[in-house]
Structures are given as C-alpha cells and as structure tokens.
Amino acid sequence: MSEIGTGLQNASGIRAAIERAGYAFVEASDMRTALARFGSLADWPAFAESWNDLEVDTYMGDGGRYRKRRFGVYAAERQGAIERGPHQPHYQGLSYNNLNGGIERWFKPVTEEIGGGESMHTILEYCRALFGRLVPEANKWHIEVHQFRIEAKTGEAGKPTPEGMHRDGVDYVLVLLINRRNIASGTTTVHDLDKRALGSFTLTDPLDAALVDDSRCYHGVTPVEPENPALPAYRDVLVVTFKKKP
C-alpha cells in the first residue's frame, strides 16, 4: 500500500498529500471526518441503495456487459449553490480513452432524489472546497458525477478501468467507494506522466477514497473477480470530476 493516506486526519493533510504526490488515498474514517464539515450523510442508506438501479453501459468497446452506470453534470462557482445542469452526453477524446472515447455517450441520469440529496450535496461541497484551495484562481467548475457498478462473474472479470491506465482530461478526480461485495482485487494504481509507478492501494470500506490530480497522474484499477462464484459480486463507486471553466 502507498504511504500516501496515513495520517490524513484533516483537510490540510489531504490537500498536502495531493500537492506533494499528485494523489491521496484517504481511509474511510478520515474521509467521513472531512465530509462532515460540509454537510450530512443522513441519506447514505438510500444513496448507496441507488446503485441497485443503474443501467448497463452499452458503449463498451470490448463488448463487455459488466459495467452499469448513471451520469449527471453540475456547475459551481467559488461560492453559492452548486447547480445541477441539464442532462447531456459524456464525452472523452480518443487521446484520453482509446477504448470508448471519440463519441457522445448518453447514459441514464442520476435520479433527482439522489442527485439532489444530502450525501451528494456534501460530497460536491467537499470537493469544491478542496479543489478550490488547490487552484485558487479557479472561479467556475464543470462537474461530472458517475455512478458505477462493476460486476464480476465466473470466467468474466469485471474491469473498473477497461481502457487501462489513463487520465480523464479534467483537473481533479474523486473516486469514492460505496460498496464492494464478494470480490477480490480491484487495486488502484497511480503513475506519473512518464508512467512510473507512484503507489497502489485498494478501496475496501465504504467511504475509502482516492483523490487524483489528473494533470499530474495516470490511474487505473485492476480487474475484479468473484470470491464465491455462486454469489453476486460487484464493486460500486462514485466518481466525481472537476474541470476549470474559463
């Protein structure tokens, strides 16, 4: 496991780790403490349950049907309300995603209840505060949120990052574990721009998190396999990306 992530009990520790290394692994207890400054997670049970209502991603260039998702966009300024935007396609250029990029991908939207609920609000407020401290000159952000479920079956490993080690073409990325059930592996690896390994860790508990400076780091996640082939096996994460707007 990477040493980045130990002793990140406060916001300045998390921010310092990102400034120093380009990423941070934050354990669930520290992440809960960090989020608590920005709101409530009172609706977390319903928030986590909503991952049972995702739809199959039919845009997979490898032909796989192991990924389910929903998608939403938001806009934020340095202060004031974070506003949900009109639904739109998700787009990545081929230079960032050579497997599934280059086309507009329309996914079902994050539901209004979940997208406007307490947990989502708290997570987005935390991200705005953290990323805003890292980039003081940023006055406006384009925010995208992705609910992902990666399913693993006997003979078909689930691939959290089927495009491999990659960057997202944004400024910052939060990967927040919601749940993992009956799976092995799913190790996150982080590399510098020369693709030299910087660290690795595994999100195992709800609220374990990875925070990545996308301009400085590549990241990827190893495939997941079922521990017991007779039972459902999946990895649920929320991915939040922030990109500066002019």
URWO-V214171 format. One record per backbone hydrogen bond with DSSP energy under -1.0 kcal/mol. CO is the residue of the C=O (numbers start at 1). NH is the residue of the N-H. If there is no record, write none. Layout:
# URWO-V214171
co:CO nh:NH
co:CO nh:NH
This chain:
# URWO-V214171
co:3 nh:6
co:10 nh:14
co:11 nh:15
co:12 nh:16
co:13 nh:17
co:14 nh:18
co:15 nh:19
co:16 nh:20
co:17 nh:21
co:18 nh:22
co:22 nh:213
co:24 nh:211
co:26 nh:209
co:27 nh:31
co:28 nh:32
co:29 nh:33
co:30 nh:34
co:31 nh:35
co:32 nh:36
co:35 nh:38
co:41 nh:44
co:43 nh:47
co:44 nh:48
co:45 nh:49
co:46 nh:50
co:48 nh:51
co:49 nh:52
co:50 nh:53
co:55 nh:69
co:60 nh:63
co:66 nh:151
co:67 nh:57
co:68 nh:149
co:69 nh:55
co:70 nh:147
co:71 nh:110
co:72 nh:145
co:73 nh:85
co:74 nh:143
co:75 nh:83
co:76 nh:141
co:83 nh:75
co:90 nh:105
co:92 nh:102
co:93 nh:96
co:93 nh:97
co:97 nh:101
co:105 nh:90
co:108 nh:71
co:111 nh:115
co:112 nh:116
co:114 nh:117
co:117 nh:121
co:118 nh:122
co:119 nh:123
co:120 nh:124
co:121 nh:125
co:122 nh:126
co:123 nh:127
co:124 nh:128
co:125 nh:129
co:126 nh:130
co:127 nh:131
co:128 nh:132
co:129 nh:133
co:130 nh:134
co:131 nh:135
co:135 nh:138
co:139 nh:78
co:140 nh:245
co:141 nh:76
co:142 nh:243
co:143 nh:74
co:144 nh:241
co:145 nh:72
co:146 nh:239
co:147 nh:70
co:148 nh:237
co:149 nh:68
co:150 nh:235
co:153 nh:156
co:156 nh:153
co:158 nh:224
co:161 nh:164
co:166 nh:219
co:171 nh:214
co:172 nh:242
co:173 nh:212
co:174 nh:240
co:175 nh:210
co:176 nh:238
co:177 nh:207
co:179 nh:236
co:181 nh:234
co:182 nh:227
co:184 nh:225
co:187 nh:222
co:188 nh:201
co:189 nh:220
co:190 nh:198
co:190 nh:199
co:191 nh:218
co:192 nh:195
co:196 nh:192
co:199 nh:190
co:200 nh:2
co:201 nh:188
co:205 nh:208
co:208 nh:177
co:209 nh:26
co:210 nh:175
co:211 nh:24
co:212 nh:173
co:213 nh:216
co:213 nh:217
co:218 nh:191
co:219 nh:166
co:220 nh:189
co:224 nh:158
co:225 nh:184
co:228 nh:231
co:233 nh:152
co:234 nh:181
co:235 nh:150
co:236 nh:178
co:236 nh:179
co:237 nh:148
co:238 nh:176
co:239 nh:146
co:240 nh:174
co:241 nh:144
co:242 nh:171
co:242 nh:172
co:243 nh:142
